[in-house]
Amino acid sequence: MFWLLVLAFAAINALTVLRFWQDKQFARTGARRVPEAELLQLAMLGG
């Protein structure tokens, strides 16, 4: 059970880093950005 929680935390953390990176790339190219609410929700989940 413990390792499942660790794996889930690692997955949400990786997803959060990916989405923040994508947002940064979108901002550089002038494309539509990732919604701030989504970024904040991912951060609150443990990312």
C-alpha positions as MATLAB code, in Angstrom:
seq = 'MFWLLVLAFAAINALTVLRFWQDKQFARTGARRVPEAELLQLAMLGG';
ca = [
       0.000    0.000    0.000;
       2.830    2.394    0.880;
       4.510    1.914   -2.504;
       1.244    2.583   -4.289;
       1.010    5.957   -2.555;
       4.616    6.728   -3.404;
       3.982    5.804   -7.042;
       0.822    7.933   -7.179;
       2.663   10.899   -5.664;
       5.522   10.506   -8.152;
       3.069   10.329  -11.061;
       1.157   13.474  -10.057;
       4.443   15.249   -9.464;
       5.726   14.296  -12.924;
       2.452   15.391  -14.529;
       2.648   18.735  -12.720;
       6.209   19.359  -13.886;
       5.193   18.443  -17.447;
       2.205   20.810  -17.468;
       4.242   23.704  -16.030;
       6.923   23.056  -18.680;
       4.265   22.989  -21.411;
       2.828   26.263  -20.124;
       6.276   27.841  -20.299;
       6.733   26.615  -23.873;
       3.284   27.878  -24.871;
       4.079   31.292  -23.381;
       7.320   31.522  -25.355;
       5.606   30.747  -28.658;
       2.524   32.872  -28.019;
       0.201   29.863  -28.079;
      -2.800   29.421  -25.833;
      -1.577   28.759  -22.276;
      -2.492   26.042  -19.798;
      -5.311   27.324  -17.562;
      -4.016   28.637  -14.238;
      -6.744   26.734  -12.377;
      -5.389   23.454  -13.769;
      -1.850   24.296  -12.689;
      -3.008   25.234   -9.192;
      -5.106   22.072   -8.842;
      -2.152   19.904   -9.803;
       0.056   21.753   -7.328;
      -2.534   21.261   -4.575;
      -2.699   17.524   -5.305;
       0.950   17.207   -4.465;
       2.847   18.194   -7.553;
];
